[in-house]
Amino acid sequence: MAVLVAALVLALSTAAMSRAIAGGESRCEQFGADSTARAGLVTGAGDRVVVIGDSWSAGLGLAQPVRSWPSRLPGRVHVAGFSGSGFSASASPCGPVSFADRAGAVVAGADLVVVEGGLNDWDHSDAEIRAGFARLVEVLRAAGVPRVVVVGPASAPSRAARIPHVDALLAELSDQHGVGYVTTTDLDLSYLDDDLHLTYAGHAEFGDAVADRIAGLAQPS
């Protein structure tokens, strides 16, 4: 009887693990499809602006992802958003989708690259964030991008306790690497029920604030 019970427990555990893995793969596939779809939704006109970001850029949770916050930026805005990604190489379980991993394929010809993130780095070490940030800057400089601005994380309620530390670290790294930095921890935004992703109103407020703050940064010499 004990052997039978043990075998049954093993079978159920294996089945549960298989479902979990399959669910994870399905989620990554969906994030990839969402990323591709959002990349095809170019807004505005003028200078080429490329936004590299996470689920906020991709518009996760919105019926109309084209209304995610990058649509509020001036210029012809292209979005390379992948939900769950960040500066850290392992921020996402979906493979090589960190900002540095994806940047080289999307920034050609950009007049401005805006990198938005940090919410998915909240549980990663400073060393991981530093390494990912340095690699990102290296990729962007190799591509000849004339201007880079990093937009730090807002204080989403579900991760608010860790955000001030991530914000301060990203500000420090931006200064070290000579790129612009926009902090957003002061913004009181409207969130969906998950206390992590923005409503349409939240996206509009975040995008407008980012646009204004980028405009106020000193231009690179």
Secondary structure, 3 states (H helix, E strand, C coil): CHHHHHHHHHHHHHHHHHHHHHHHHHHHHHHHHHHHHHHCCCECCCCEEEEEECHHHHCCCCCCHHHCHHHHCCCEEEEEECCCCCCCCCCCCCCCCCHHHHHCCCCCCCCEEEEECCHHHCCCCHHHHHHHHHHHHHHHHHCCCCCEEEECCCCCHHHCCCHHHHHHHHHHHHHHHCCEEECCCCCCCCECCCCCCECHHHHHHHHHHHHHHHHCCCCCC
